[in-house]
Amino acid sequence: MTTKFGKDNLDLAASAEALADSAPTGSLRHAAAKSVAITFATTRDAAQARSTLDGISPADVRQAALEIFDELSARAD
């Protein structure tokens, strides 16, 4: 299913996975990007993915994941 951003969740999951791969293992960005990749890969659309990301903990990973979500969403326009 294509998102309102023009890419489907699997495309966005691949982009998030690439971000995770480029971040140092164990870093906040790595953890957040992995979370975003998994979330995009397991949800139907961007709205469901965004809602799911609200449940991530701890808070610093959640905030970083939401920033990555926004970054990827902006690129997908």
N, C-alpha and C positions, 0 to 999 in steps of 0.2 A: 504494500500500500504506500503510495507516495504521500509525503507530508505536505503541509501548506508551504513548506520551504522548498519544494521541488525535488527533494531526495527522499528515498525511503529510509526506514529505520536501519536496515542492514547497511546501507551506504554510510549513514552517520555512525553506526557501530564500528565500521572499518576505520573511519576517520579518527574516532576516539581511541581505538586500539593503536593506531599509528602514533598518536600523541603519547600514549602510555609507553610505547616502545622507545620513544625518544627521551623520556624522562628517566632520571636516575631511579633505580630500583629502591623501594623503601621511602621515596620522597612523597610529600603530600600530593604533588601533581600526578605522580604515577598512580597512587591509590585512587585519586579522584577520576582520572581518565579511565582506569580499569572499571570503576563503578559505572561510569557513563557508558562505556562500551557494552558491558553486560546488560545494563538497563535498556539501551536501544535494541540490543539483540533479542530481548525477551518481552518487548511490548509491541502493541499494534501500531501506535502512531506517536507523534511528537508530544501531543497533549498527555497521553498516558505515561510516556517516559518522564516528562516534566513532573507530573504528579508523583510518580514513584520515587524520583530523586529527593523529594521532600522528606522521605522516610530514612534517608541515610544517616548513620551516626558513626563517628562523633561529628560534632557541629562543624569543625574545621574542614573535614573531608566533604561534608554536605555542601558547604559554601563554595569550596573549590570545584566540586562537581557541577554545581549550578552555573558557575562562571564558564566552565568548559562547555556545558550545554548551550549557553547563550552564544559563546564563540562559534561553535559549530553551526548553530542555527543561523547566525548572521552570514556565515560563509555559504550556506546552502541556498540563500535567496537567489 
